[in-house]
Amino acid sequence: MFKGYLCLVLHGHLPFVRHPEFEDFLEEDWLYEAITETYVPLISVFEGLVNDGIDFRLTMTLSPTLISMLGDPLLQERYLKHINKSIELAAKEMERTSWQAAFRDLARMYFNRFSHARDTFLQYNRNLTLAFKKFQDLGKLEIITCGATHGFFPLMDTCRASVRAQVKVAVNHYESVFGRKPNGIWLPECGYHPGHDEMLKEAGIRFFFTDSHGVLHGSPRPKYGIFAPVYCKGTGVACFGRDLESSKQVWSSIEGYPGDFNYREFYRDIGFDLEYDYIKPYIHPDGVRINTGIKYYRITGQGNNKEPYVEQWARDKAASHAGNFMFNRQKQASYLNGLMGKPPIIVSPYDAELFGHWWYEGPMWLDFLFRKIACDQDEIRLITPSEYLQENPRNQVITPSLSSWGYKGYSEMWLQGSNDWIYRHLHMASQRMSELVKIFPAVEGLRKRGLNQALRELLLAQSSDWGFILGTGTHTSYAVKRTKEHLLRFTRLYEELRSNSIDEGWLADIEYKDNIFSQIDYRVHQ
Amino acid sequence: MNILNKVKEKIKKLVPAGFTLKRKKKPFAAKTPVVGIEKEMPSFQETVVADAKFSHPEPSRPARFMQEELPYQYDQDRIVLQVRDPRWVHTYWELRNQTIDRLKSRLGDDFKRARKVLRVYDVTNIIFNGSNANSFFDIQINDFASSWYIDTGHPGCSFCVDLGLMLADGRFITIVRSNVVQTPLEGPSWITDEEWMIPEDMFARLYGMGFGLGRSSPVGGAWQERIKQGIFSSGLSSSPVRKELKERGFWMKVDCELIVYGATEPTAKVAVQGKPVNLRPDGTFTLRFWLPDGKQHIPVKATSGDKLEERTITPIINRETK
């Protein structure tokens, strides 16, 4: 008997990393790894489900920066080169491990995976957004948008014009890609500040998500806790609270699934393990060892001793973990149903790139979960937020609380000793952008190009990813570079616009480098 | 209210005091490269996991970027206030030189004896006009500071900060005033909506479940390791207390690989251990194998292009690891 809804959300996002000025740029690998390890495996799961007639629902963010990179011809070309090299390495590995059956089978597994990734990539005309769009058009997937460049909104509250620009640019971009407006948004880092729902409403967005305390500490007190959405006071935009129990089942270090000893060990990559001269053509041209994506070991245990990965064991575990997850949701839904007197909605959001990349078996787990939910039970039903709101339009009105899903639940991950220096510059740039819009309410030609580029640079500087990397305190040089680079470009544009002395050659150069959002209109920043 | 307080107490107990966020990446670290209580908190764990999205080169890598510096100041008098969490706010400011000069000439000797102060006003539920604050407190700052973290101690309240001078005679002079911010609540609201009433004990249960303290989990105890540290404890976020135990991480590994290489006529066919091998255009070939312990016979057989002649050479390799 039906007891409640389960709303699974995968948040797919990578910051805009594209460096045409370099032949080979290490951080672009973030995208290539995510394509091979996360996006293609997810698409394959969806394809399998549709082919087998298994109904499912999944909500998925595709951030505007991610969509832009997936659609960029230069990055597409580079991905193809990247995956071809991976296939070549896997083929060599099959030979090298001939006398080691366990490893040879794994080398073959990677060879097949990489080849499949290339085939899928080519099958969708090199643009995987089209694959996701296909499943949205089939009604299985609800794709939602995100901040244009994943800016952390709570720390932009003193310049709401920037929040507005992040939302509007994202919504316009979504519309140009999917042919309709998005119903929902994933606030970057799940960062909500009271009042920002106004900007969402202006842009036609009907729902967003917060972490559990965003709803639980809202006012007035939410009658159903996080197990029913609430409408924001004054705007009526719906807010869904994250369920921590289901999150923890996946990420907790004690009972979290990805730590199972039969699963693949993330930290043992042949890029680091193998002899230098042999692996050199497949690591960074600087000679720095990096991940190749070929990892032969299972987690094995607590210590450093690692045993070879066994595909079948991991598969069995993924199936049993999917069963466990479903069983817990059934119990949870049925208990809540008794307590609330109506079907609860359990909202379980995860970072998409960690499925397959960090948790290698994640996509497989999801596949088992969808199949079990469809075939083995009738207590929980998968649903998207749009469908839920259609079926359950009457919800309580509250003001949710400031919150994020970052470390400690608020803004500290992005506001601490290591990264707080960026805000005086970011805020000043926001203020100046608004000033420019006031001075030049409607211009054409070169000045318009300059203004549009200024907004691009501002948005790119605002990515929460830079603050996050600075906050983790390791390998921060790229995050510093990006923050400064975009701010410096913005500042120069600001000064050249003010003094009417735009250097067209330079402008063309940064338009070519930071080519995101070709349709941008600077006037949204107000 | 008792039940709700109990839930809060329960959550509080599970929250240890003081944390540092540090991520160590060792070549042979297990999937959870952190030790102690920290790793039991999903929000911490998620941070570690989320960082895996961004693979980084090793730190020894030379700096690739030479860059201009950002401006030190923007020639404005401004102070900006933003919320970090329910108890802490962050402020940064800058003052133009001419503003300081003007104060100097206006105040004369008083200026030299004055101290720079942040005055933090509680402006909850009022429209602040400069003199009607509910309360305020001062923080003395030094001349070099340009930002500050302030422990307000009050969730769910509104604050505004003046950067000013405290004169020797106790007078306070405002130089710049910040925007107003409101800290979030750190527990459920006391305000309820008549239309959406729920008995206290039921809300307490839903509230606990929302934080993962529910009853449906089969693992009972384990999932009571609670999360959102800081939410129910006061001001512990500023001073990391824990010391990390130094692990002895010395290690070594050794492995062997075998390179088999040779040459024949470019038109010949070569098989190694029965498996065909691709020749380079000049007739050379190279194979590389991971070498297990024990004896390996590696017959290399070449057949001439016209299939009339054959040669076989068989290296025998013995690996023994002690």
HADDOCK unambig.tbl for C-alpha pairs under 7 A between the chains (distance, minus, plus):
assign (segid A and resid 30 and name CA) (segid B and resid 53 and name CA) 6.85 0.50 0.50
assign (segid A and resid 30 and name CA) (segid B and resid 54 and name CA) 6.11 0.50 0.50
assign (segid A and resid 30 and name CA) (segid B and resid 55 and name CA) 6.76 0.50 0.50
assign (segid A and resid 95 and name CA) (segid B and resid 289 and name CA) 6.98 0.50 0.50
assign (segid A and resid 96 and name CA) (segid B and resid 288 and name CA) 5.36 0.50 0.50
assign (segid A and resid 96 and name CA) (segid B and resid 289 and name CA) 4.12 0.50 0.50
assign (segid A and resid 96 and name CA) (segid B and resid 290 and name CA) 5.67 0.50 0.50
assign (segid A and resid 97 and name CA) (segid B and resid 289 and name CA) 6.02 0.50 0.50
assign (segid A and resid 97 and name CA) (segid B and resid 290 and name CA) 5.63 0.50 0.50
assign (segid A and resid 98 and name CA) (segid B and resid 289 and name CA) 6.93 0.50 0.50
assign (segid A and resid 155 and name CA) (segid B and resid 82 and name CA) 6.86 0.50 0.50
assign (segid A and resid 212 and name CA) (segid B and resid 210 and name CA) 6.22 0.50 0.50
assign (segid A and resid 212 and name CA) (segid B and resid 211 and name CA) 6.87 0.50 0.50
assign (segid A and resid 216 and name CA) (segid B and resid 188 and name CA) 6.06 0.50 0.50
assign (segid A and resid 216 and name CA) (segid B and resid 207 and name CA) 6.80 0.50 0.50
assign (segid A and resid 217 and name CA) (segid B and resid 185 and name CA) 6.20 0.50 0.50
assign (segid A and resid 217 and name CA) (segid B and resid 186 and name CA) 6.88 0.50 0.50
assign (segid A and resid 217 and name CA) (segid B and resid 187 and name CA) 5.63 0.50 0.50
assign (segid A and resid 217 and name CA) (segid B and resid 188 and name CA) 4.41 0.50 0.50
assign (segid A and resid 217 and name CA) (segid B and resid 189 and name CA) 5.86 0.50 0.50
assign (segid A and resid 218 and name CA) (segid B and resid 188 and name CA) 6.96 0.50 0.50
assign (segid A and resid 218 and name CA) (segid B and resid 189 and name CA) 6.41 0.50 0.50
assign (segid A and resid 219 and name CA) (segid B and resid 189 and name CA) 5.42 0.50 0.50
assign (segid A and resid 219 and name CA) (segid B and resid 191 and name CA) 6.28 0.50 0.50
assign (segid A and resid 220 and name CA) (segid B and resid 189 and name CA) 6.08 0.50 0.50
assign (segid A and resid 220 and name CA) (segid B and resid 191 and name CA) 4.76 0.50 0.50
assign (segid A and resid 220 and name CA) (segid B and resid 192 and name CA) 4.81 0.50 0.50
assign (segid A and resid 220 and name CA) (segid B and resid 193 and name CA) 5.98 0.50 0.50
assign (segid A and resid 221 and name CA) (segid B and resid 188 and name CA) 6.46 0.50 0.50
assign (segid A and resid 221 and name CA) (segid B and resid 189 and name CA) 5.31 0.50 0.50
assign (segid A and resid 221 and name CA) (segid B and resid 190 and name CA) 6.90 0.50 0.50
assign (segid A and resid 221 and name CA) (segid B and resid 191 and name CA) 6.04 0.50 0.50
assign (segid A and resid 221 and name CA) (segid B and resid 192 and name CA) 5.20 0.50 0.50
assign (segid A and resid 223 and name CA) (segid B and resid 196 and name CA) 5.70 0.50 0.50
assign (segid A and resid 223 and name CA) (segid B and resid 197 and name CA) 6.32 0.50 0.50
assign (segid A and resid 223 and name CA) (segid B and resid 198 and name CA) 5.87 0.50 0.50
assign (segid A and resid 223 and name CA) (segid B and resid 203 and name CA) 6.96 0.50 0.50
assign (segid A and resid 224 and name CA) (segid B and resid 206 and name CA) 6.91 0.50 0.50
assign (segid A and resid 225 and name CA) (segid B and resid 206 and name CA) 5.68 0.50 0.50
assign (segid A and resid 225 and name CA) (segid B and resid 207 and name CA) 5.96 0.50 0.50
assign (segid A and resid 225 and name CA) (segid B and resid 210 and name CA) 6.64 0.50 0.50
assign (segid A and resid 226 and name CA) (segid B and resid 210 and name CA) 6.06 0.50 0.50
assign (segid A and resid 243 and name CA) (segid B and resid 210 and name CA) 5.93 0.50 0.50
assign (segid A and resid 244 and name CA) (segid B and resid 210 and name CA) 6.37 0.50 0.50
assign (segid A and resid 244 and name CA) (segid B and resid 211 and name CA) 5.60 0.50 0.50
assign (segid A and resid 244 and name CA) (segid B and resid 212 and name CA) 5.20 0.50 0.50
assign (segid A and resid 245 and name CA) (segid B and resid 211 and name CA) 6.99 0.50 0.50
assign (segid A and resid 245 and name CA) (segid B and resid 212 and name CA) 4.30 0.50 0.50
assign (segid A and resid 248 and name CA) (segid B and resid 42 and name CA) 6.23 0.50 0.50
assign (segid A and resid 251 and name CA) (segid B and resid 42 and name CA) 6.22 0.50 0.50
assign (segid A and resid 251 and name CA) (segid B and resid 45 and name CA) 6.86 0.50 0.50
assign (segid A and resid 251 and name CA) (segid B and resid 46 and name CA) 6.50 0.50 0.50
assign (segid A and resid 252 and name CA) (segid B and resid 40 and name CA) 6.71 0.50 0.50
assign (segid A and resid 252 and name CA) (segid B and resid 42 and name CA) 5.07 0.50 0.50
assign (segid A and resid 252 and name CA) (segid B and resid 45 and name CA) 6.70 0.50 0.50
assign (segid A and resid 253 and name CA) (segid B and resid 32 and name CA) 6.99 0.50 0.50
assign (segid A and resid 253 and name CA) (segid B and resid 39 and name CA) 6.47 0.50 0.50
assign (segid A and resid 253 and name CA) (segid B and resid 40 and name CA) 5.94 0.50 0.50
assign (segid A and resid 253 and name CA) (segid B and resid 45 and name CA) 6.87 0.50 0.50
assign (segid A and resid 254 and name CA) (segid B and resid 40 and name CA) 6.75 0.50 0.50
assign (segid A and resid 259 and name CA) (segid B and resid 31 and name CA) 6.62 0.50 0.50
assign (segid A and resid 265 and name CA) (segid B and resid 31 and name CA) 6.72 0.50 0.50
assign (segid A and resid 266 and name CA) (segid B and resid 31 and name CA) 6.71 0.50 0.50
assign (segid A and resid 267 and name CA) (segid B and resid 27 and name CA) 6.60 0.50 0.50
assign (segid A and resid 267 and name CA) (segid B and resid 28 and name CA) 6.67 0.50 0.50
assign (segid A and resid 267 and name CA) (segid B and resid 29 and name CA) 6.80 0.50 0.50
assign (segid A and resid 268 and name CA) (segid B and resid 28 and name CA) 6.86 0.50 0.50
assign (segid A and resid 288 and name CA) (segid B and resid 57 and name CA) 6.76 0.50 0.50
assign (segid A and resid 290 and name CA) (segid B and resid 57 and name CA) 6.35 0.50 0.50
assign (segid A and resid 299 and name CA) (segid B and resid 30 and name CA) 6.94 0.50 0.50
assign (segid A and resid 302 and name CA) (segid B and resid 30 and name CA) 6.39 0.50 0.50
assign (segid A and resid 303 and name CA) (segid B and resid 30 and name CA) 6.93 0.50 0.50
assign (segid A and resid 304 and name CA) (segid B and resid 28 and name CA) 5.82 0.50 0.50
assign (segid A and resid 304 and name CA) (segid B and resid 29 and name CA) 6.71 0.50 0.50
assign (segid A and resid 304 and name CA) (segid B and resid 30 and name CA) 6.88 0.50 0.50
assign (segid A and resid 328 and name CA) (segid B and resid 216 and name CA) 6.46 0.50 0.50
assign (segid A and resid 328 and name CA) (segid B and resid 217 and name CA) 6.15 0.50 0.50
assign (segid A and resid 331 and name CA) (segid B and resid 216 and name CA) 5.45 0.50 0.50
assign (segid A and resid 332 and name CA) (segid B and resid 216 and name CA) 5.07 0.50 0.50
assign (segid A and resid 353 and name CA) (segid B and resid 53 and name CA) 6.60 0.50 0.50
assign (segid A and resid 354 and name CA) (segid B and resid 53 and name CA) 6.92 0.50 0.50
assign (segid A and resid 358 and name CA) (segid B and resid 52 and name CA) 6.65 0.50 0.50
assign (segid A and resid 396 and name CA) (segid B and resid 196 and name CA) 6.97 0.50 0.50
assign (segid A and resid 401 and name CA) (segid B and resid 184 and name CA) 5.97 0.50 0.50
assign (segid A and resid 402 and name CA) (segid B and resid 184 and name CA) 5.67 0.50 0.50
assign (segid A and resid 406 and name CA) (segid B and resid 43 and name CA) 6.60 0.50 0.50
assign (segid A and resid 407 and name CA) (segid B and resid 43 and name CA) 5.11 0.50 0.50
assign (segid A and resid 407 and name CA) (segid B and resid 44 and name CA) 5.72 0.50 0.50
assign (segid A and resid 407 and name CA) (segid B and resid 47 and name CA) 6.46 0.50 0.50
assign (segid A and resid 408 and name CA) (segid B and resid 43 and name CA) 6.72 0.50 0.50
assign (segid A and resid 408 and name CA) (segid B and resid 228 and name CA) 5.24 0.50 0.50
assign (segid A and resid 408 and name CA) (segid B and resid 229 and name CA) 5.88 0.50 0.50
assign (segid A and resid 408 and name CA) (segid B and resid 230 and name CA) 6.51 0.50 0.50
assign (segid A and resid 409 and name CA) (segid B and resid 228 and name CA) 5.99 0.50 0.50
assign (segid A and resid 410 and name CA) (segid B and resid 84 and name CA) 6.43 0.50 0.50
assign (segid A and resid 410 and name CA) (segid B and resid 85 and name CA) 5.36 0.50 0.50
assign (segid A and resid 411 and name CA) (segid B and resid 84 and name CA) 4.96 0.50 0.50
assign (segid A and resid 411 and name CA) (segid B and resid 85 and name CA) 6.38 0.50 0.50
assign (segid A and resid 412 and name CA) (segid B and resid 84 and name CA) 5.58 0.50 0.50
assign (segid A and resid 415 and name CA) (segid B and resid 84 and name CA) 6.76 0.50 0.50
assign (segid A and resid 472 and name CA) (segid B and resid 22 and name CA) 6.96 0.50 0.50
assign (segid A and resid 475 and name CA) (segid B and resid 56 and name CA) 6.37 0.50 0.50
assign (segid A and resid 475 and name CA) (segid B and resid 59 and name CA) 6.25 0.50 0.50
assign (segid A and resid 484 and name CA) (segid B and resid 70 and name CA) 6.62 0.50 0.50
assign (segid A and resid 488 and name CA) (segid B and resid 70 and name CA) 6.68 0.50 0.50
